[in-house]
């Protein structure tokens, strides 16, 4: 029963993604859907994998570690999407494909150090606090040019793009403005970035606003609740 509910939810989300991508002049294939499974155990997460979603997001390191072990061998691409404490980097880095929340230079330096130690090039997205919320992590937009210059000097990491979350009190209109600001920031940084910085990806948008995010340029959306409607936590 759970598998059927999840399959239906995925179909609905994919339909909305396709519609939003069309508005943005993109194809569905240009958008990566990251399934955020943080409130559900490995058995429910397995149903998501069985339904064909292999990009999975976790923001709690302990859950990521446990699920990565339990669900190993299925080609899952794990995305670290929440704030990561530096003392959790060593155990997390070998498991993840992409770090979405590189939110401080201290964390980036720790990731660089560990990536060099394990001989891995770690793909990262630099988190921008686009809403200016003091309770959120991430860099101020004004400092991003200097941050990217520092990132280019760090061995073991590859900056693939930017990540942001709309402010909790923004509402949908506010979210649209903030996502537009992120797109404009990305466009500006593309003109001044160092050669070693890519900035192809723009990760923004969650269950309440992922279609708006896509319309404003998101290439990745992090969707949880909409995929699990009808399933008890």
C-alpha angles and dihedrals in degrees: 000000000000091000092053093050092049093047091053092047092049091051091052093048092047089051091054091046091052092050093048092046090054090054089051092049093248136118124245089247091063092065122077115211111209111197109217107210100170097127096049136071128241094271093059090042088053089058089057090052091047088054089059106262111129100166103087127178129207128176098186111075094207092056091046092052093049096045093045088057096043095045097038122143099036101100094254116169107214119210120198102214107167136065109294121208114225093239089061095054098088095057096038103047099069090055105049134081096194135016109211099181109057091153107160140031090239090058092045091052091050091049090049092050094049094043090055090048093054093036095242131137103221118207112220140180116213112230118229122199092220095166094054090230108163090212093059128084125233142079126295112252090239093062098047097098092057091042091056091048089055092046091057089061093054116096120220099029132092118197106219098173148302136301131202143164126213115243114269092237096041099098120208095294091050091047090053091053092048093048089050089052089053092051091050090047091051091050092050094047091050088065095052106027122120115259093251093059117086110188093183095132128069112188112194139125132065134198096299097047112013094118090054090048091053091050087055095050109280115156093184130039126191108215126179119143096042091057093052103043108146096023121108118232 
